[in-house]
Amino acid sequence: MEAWEFGPTVRRWRDRVTPSAVGVRAGPRRRATGLRREELATLAGISADYLTRLEQGRATAPSAQVVESLARALRLSDTERDLLYRLAGHAAPGPDVVPSRVTPSVQRLLDRLANTPVVVYDASWTLVLANEPYDALMGETSTWRGLERNAVWRNVARLPTRVVHTPREQAEHEARLVADLRLTASRYPADRDLRRLITDLASGSPRFAELWDAETPPAPADTSRQKTIDHPATGPITLDCDTLFVARDDLRITVYTAEPGTEDADRLALAVVLGTQTLQPGAPV
């Protein structure tokens, strides 16, 4: 197959995906049975203009990250995903590469948490996806590029965050993230992108270099704890923060919840509503 078949293939697969299968609201006047181009672009985190150029063959060199995002949004099987990589001129990621695959079964699990803040990272703590409630709670993630998408970097570089940490908590959190990244590096020694990430982190952050070279690293990151988020519209919200591991695909899924009936639950619900709903002209206020 030739690379120019990438666009038509994406178009055919887009036509077969029903909106309900991917959590897209379909209005009563909808004619298309599959996804609209703008809907797929939103799900994949790319611009509709770029998707148009890909489908029409005017853009012919999508990155592996774009291919993975499209495969996830289209809910492709493993065989179809591998084909999409080949059509884009890439080799499908092998077992020696940090996986960023969100399988259809894991995606169905995430769909059931559509109203709960959820973020997914790969084993290098690079952002794979964040749902709308997460962005409403923590701030927009869709504009993050490069190192900005890596949680280790965001923490050691002390980039702005709504999470409230004491200095001691912040230092412990950074140390645990770096320790977990060291374990990841030991599992994927042949991953060149991972080695490049570690080099970039070490050259850009003395704090990371110090933690990476520590003789006795701390235990890997906690899988369950509470976090306080200082939300600009609702004020502080203290939530349970649980990180679930997908063993086969080496993913970290972090979920933020509050005990029902509490003030924190009310504030979380308000933050999600404010961040995910847009008032229409003429709508009651």
N, C-alpha and C positions, 0 to 999 in steps of 0.2 A: 504493500500500500504506500501511496505517496503522501508527503506531508500536507499537500493541499487538501487532502480529505479530512483534515482535522475539523475545519469549520462546519462542513455539511454533517459530519458525524455528531458534533455538539448540537446542531440544530435538530437532527432527528431525535436525539435523546431528550432534548428539551421538550419537544412536542408530545412525548409519551408520558411525561411526568405530570400527574394531576396536582392542582394546587393543594388539595386537602392532604396529599401524601407528604407534603413538605411544610405544612402549617401556614400556607398562604390563604388569606381570606379571598374568596371569589364572590363577586357581586352577582345579583340576579340577572343582569343583562350581559353577562360574560358570554362571548361566542367561542373563544379559543378553549379547547379541551386541555391543552398542555400549558406549560409555563410561558408567560410573556417574557420577552427578552429582558425587560427592566427587572422583572422578578428574579430571574436567574442571576442577573448581575448583582443584585442586592444580596442574595443568598451566598454568592461566591465571594463577595467583598471586592468586586472590581467595578469599573464604570460601565454603564450601558453602551457608551460609545466604543470602548475597547472590545466589548463582547460583540458588537455589531461588526467591527473590523475583523475579528477572529472568524466569525461565521461566514463573512463574505470573502475571506481569503486575503484581505488587505493587510492583516497582521499575521505573520507566519512563524513567529518564534516566541511562543508563550513560555514563561519560566516554569520550572518544575513546581514552584509554589502555586502558580495560577492553575496549572493542570490538576494539582491535588485539590485545590479549592473547588474547581468545577466538578471533579469526580465526587467530592463530598456532597455538593449541592444537588447533583443529579442522582444521588443514591446509587452509584454504579457498583456492580459486582466486582470482585477482584479481577476477573478475566477482562471485563470491560475497562476497568481502571488501567490495567497494564496496556491494553490496546491504545487508550487515549495517550498514555505516555509515549508509546512508540510513534504514534501519528504526529506528536509534537516534537519528535526528534530526540527524546530522552529515553534512557534506560529506566525501567521501573525500579524503584528503590528495593534493594536487597536486604538480607538479614544483618549485614554489617553496617547499615545506615540507621541513624536514629529515626524511628517511624513517626510520621505525623498523620497516619491514616485514621480516620474516624469511620469505622465500619457501619453499614446500615443498621446493624443490631444496636450498636452503641448510640447511633443517631436517634433511634426510636426511644431509647432511654432518655436522651436529652430532650426529645419532643415532649415527653411526659412532665418535664420540668420547665416548660415554656414560660411559666409565670414566676419562676424562681431564679434569682441571680446565679448564673453558672458560668464558669470560665474553664477552658480546657488548655492544658500545656503539654508539650511533648517532654521527653526525658531530659532535654537540655534546658527546660523551663522557658522555651520559646512559645509564644502564644499561638495556638492553633485556631481557636474560635472563642468568642464571648457572645452570649445572647443579649437581647435588648434589655432585659431587667438588670443584667450585670452592668451594662454601660450606663443605665439610668442611675444605678447606685454608685458606681465608682468613677464615672466619667467616660467619655467617648474613647474607644480603642481603635476605631477603623482607620484613623489617620496615622497610626504608629507604623514606622518603617525601620528596617534594619535592627540595630541593637535596641531600639525602643521597644521592640516586641519581646525582649528577653527579660524575664523577671529578675534574674540575677543582676543584670546590668542596672535595671531600674532601681534596685535596692542599694547596691554598692555605690552607685552614682548619686544616690539620694534625690532622684527625680521627684517632682511634686506628686503627692498621693493624698487621697482622702482617708487613708487608714491612719489611725492614731497609735503611735508607738512611743513608749518611754525610750530614752537613749539605750538602756540596757536591753529592752525587748528588741529594738532595731538591730543592735549588734548581734544578739543571739540569732535573730532571723536571718541576717546576712550570712552568718557562719554556717547555719544549717543548710541554706540554699547552696553555698559553695561546696559543702561536703557532699551533698547529693549529686552535684555536677561532677565531682571527682569520681563517684561511683559510676555515673553514666559514661565518663571517659574510659573507665576500665572495661566497660561492657562493649564499647564501640570504638576500639583503637584504630580501625581503618577508615572511620568517617572523617573525610577531609573538611567538610563544612563544620563539624564539631571542633576539630583542631583549630580551624581558623577562628571560630567563635572564642575559644579559650585564649588564643593569642591576642585577639582584639580586646578582650576583657582585661588581660594582664597588662597590656601596653597602655590601656586607657584609664586604669584604676589602680592606684597603689594599694587601696584597701583590698581589692580582689587578689592582687599578687601576694599580699601578706597572708590572707586566709588560705589561698591555694597552697602556699608553701608551709603551712602550719604542720608541725610534726604529729600532733594528735588532734585530728579534726573532730568536731562534735558529732553526735548522732545525726542522721538525716532529718529533714524537716518534719515537724509534728504533723500528724494526719488529722488531728481534731483539736480545736481550740476556739476561743472566742476572740472576735475582733470588734473594735469600735471604729465606725466610719463617721467622719464629720461631714455630713451631707449639707450642701449650701442652702437647700430649701427647707429641710426638716430638722436640722441640727443633729447632734450625735445619735447614732443608732448602734447598739451593741448586739451583735449577731453570733450565732454558732457558725463556725467556719470548718467544714469537714472536707478533707481531700481524699477522694477515692482513686484507687489505682486500677487501671485496666492492664492486667498482667501481659497478655499476648501482644498488645500494641504499645505497651510501655507509656501509657498516657496518664496524666494527672487531671482529675476532674474535681474542681473545688466548688462547693455548693454553700450558699449563704442562706440561713433560715433563722426565724425567731419563734419563740414559744407562742402559740396562739393565745390571743386575749391580752397580750401585754402591750405596753406603750411602744416597745421596740417593734412589735409586729405591725402596729398601726402606722408607725413612721416608715417602716420598710414598704408597706403597701402604698403609702402616699408617694414615696420617692419613685417607685416603679411607675405609678400612674402618671406622675408629672414628667417622667423621662421617656415614656413610650406612647403617650396619646397626644395628638395634635388637634387643637380646637379648629373646627371648620368655620369659615365666615358665616355669621348669622346664628351660630350655635349659642344656646343659653349659657350664661356665665354664672 
